Every structure is written in structure tokens, then in C-alpha cells.
Amino acid sequence: MKKEVNKLDHVTAAITRWQSRLRRAANMLAKLEKQRKRLAAKAAKPKPHPVEVLPVPTLLRELSKLEPKPESPKTEIDTSIPAFLQRKKPDPVAEQIAQEQAETKKRKTLGRIATMKAKKSGETRKMPLTGRAALAAIRNTQ
């Protein structure tokens, strides 16, 4: 009984293994078929004829034989900005908002500079004041 169960497991494992191999082989066949079609289509296209390259003196002679084309009248190109794209005078509200944004940016910059200076001088690593020193600092700030 144990041998039959063992054989059954062995056969099941073999089936699984061969099915995966079958899938891989089928996928590879499909891939190769597509590649063959691409190569056959590429081979069927006619190749362009090579262009004859003339030496420079011959080329200059040939170019000098050509007649120049008559110049066509040049038209004036309108480079003005269309009315719907022209900028108008900004609203006072927009100006106020821009001014507030500039002030905020300036305050942030000053704060960032102060933080960098404090780090450089070591102020950020100092212990907080306690006792009389703290009271003196509070009195001096008021």
C-alpha cells in the first residue's frame, strides 16, 4: 500500500514537471514563429538602390549647371500677440496676494538663516537655562 502511494506521488510530481516543460516549449515555439514572420517580412522588402556619390569637382560642375530658382515674393509674417493672449493690468487682489507670498518667503528665509547661524555657533546644543539664570533671562527679554 505504501509503495502505491509513493508511486502515485512520484507520478503526480512527474506530470506537474512535464506540464511546465510543455508550456515552456509551446511558448518558445510561438516566439520563434513570430520571429520567423518578422524576418520573412523584412527579407521580402525591396532594398533601396545605392546612391551614386560623385567626387567633389564633378559635383561642383553639376551644381553650377543648375539654374537658380526665381525668388518668390516674401510675405510679411504677423508676429503680434493676439488680443486674447495679451496680459492685462493685474488685479489689486492678485497684487496683494503676491505681496503676502513675498513677505512669507522673506520671513522663512530669515528663519532659515537664523537656524543655520544657531547651528554654527552651537546654540542649538546648549542646555536650557534653569534657576536664577532662567529668571534673569525672562526679566531681560521683557
Secondary structure, DSSP 4 states (H G I P E B T S, - for coil): -HHHHHHHHHHHHHHHHHHHHHHHHHHHHHHHHHHHHHHHHHHHSPPPPPPPPPPHHHHHHHHHHSPPPPPPPPPPP--PPPGGGS--PPPHHHHHHHHHHHHHHHHHHHHHHHHHHHHHHTGGGSPPP-HHHHHHHHHHH-
